[in-house]
Amino acid sequence: MSAANLPELAPPRDAVTRGLRVAFAGGNGFPPEDGGGVQSSTDDLARRLIAAGHDAAVLAPLYGSGAFGLMARTRLKLGRSRAVADTRMGYRVFRAWHPDSAVADFCAAVRPGVAVVQCHGSVPIARSFRAEGVPVVLYFRNVEFGELGGDPASVGASGFIANSRFTADRYRQKFGLDCTVVPPTLDPSRYAVDSDGSYVTMINPVAEKGVGLAIEIAARCPEIPFLFVESWLLGAEEEARLRAAIAPYPNIRFERRAADVRDVYRRTRILLAPSTWEEAWGRVASEAQCSGIPVIGSTRGGLPEAIGPGGIALDPEFPVETWAETLRSVWSDPARHDALSAAARAHAARPEASAEKQFDVFLSVVRAAARAGAA
């Protein structure tokens, strides 16, 4: 059925009284075409919903590159829907060239009781769901207001979630919105390892995450091995530029995105997160601390909330030598490293970091939105 022929949908009442049907939608790509903290957090929530007896589906943009993208492009061209679905993640992921224009077809297939809309293009995507009679929860995962596509206060959302106190404060100041804080949920069993402590690791070596500063730090610490691991998928030119930048430094090793990030954390003694932009949280810090890996990161945005006492936060404007000396002191002093490692484990295990508790809060917001939509 085409979008033009779709009836106006209302959330089915059994989505509130029994299992919820939750849609996640946004302008960020989804595995295998894209990856990062947003995708990992969305995947975790989708799996938790399904394990709790609910249904979850994702609407994401199609990039159309690689073997997977080519197959999806072909199916999209030959089909009559504006989105094509696959289940390689263990649940349905619908992909479209323009998610906001594919919402009607998506709703016809999924009949969601509530839509959780996040990141790129949130405003037009949320409006499309509201036009289909689906209540919306806006989940703010960054403070890049320009990518929202409009004023989030204008879409008639039934709830707002922010991934940190920092993010919530920024949306309150900018748009007057009151957000429930739900940090990125994660399953410790998918990240916790026994680390052998052989590298200082930076995950996601791109400009926004401070790769330039990381290279400068590594240049001043030639005795310390560094591991740079792709997270946001790098294009051929981006990868070539990165390889050229690290080529003069034999102590820096680059690896493509890991199929199982535990292999990365198993080799990590210290996690380096020198972000130069306003991080909304810093999921890699939470992941690393599950294994007692201390984090040396920046004071930008919500990253200090993620690091807490389980590491050291430095201003990215500090001289690079300050960063290098701090790193050396943790790397070479077993007592200091052990103390920060213990603090990292404790921070990861604090009650308010419980993924179960965070999921319960998330579910309460989503359920309230679905209930309001069904009233």
Secondary structure, DSSP 8 states (H G I E B T S, - for coil): --GGG-------THHHHS--EEEEEESS--TTS--SHHHHHHHHHHHHHHHTT-EEEEEEE----HHHHHHHHHHHHHSSSS-EEE-TTSSEEEEESSHHHHHHHHHHHH--SEEEEESTTHHHHHHHHHHTT--EEEEE----GGGS-S-GGGS--SEEEESSHHHHHHHHHHH----EE------GGGT-------EEEEES-SGGGTHHHHHHHHHH-TTS-EEEE--S---HHHHHHHHHHHTT-TTEEEE---SSTHHHHHTEEEEEE---S--S--HHHHHHHTTT--EEEE-STTHHHHHTTSEEEE-TTS-HHHHHHHHHHHHH-HHHHHHHHHHHHHHHTSGGG-HHHHHHHHHHHHHHHHHHHH-
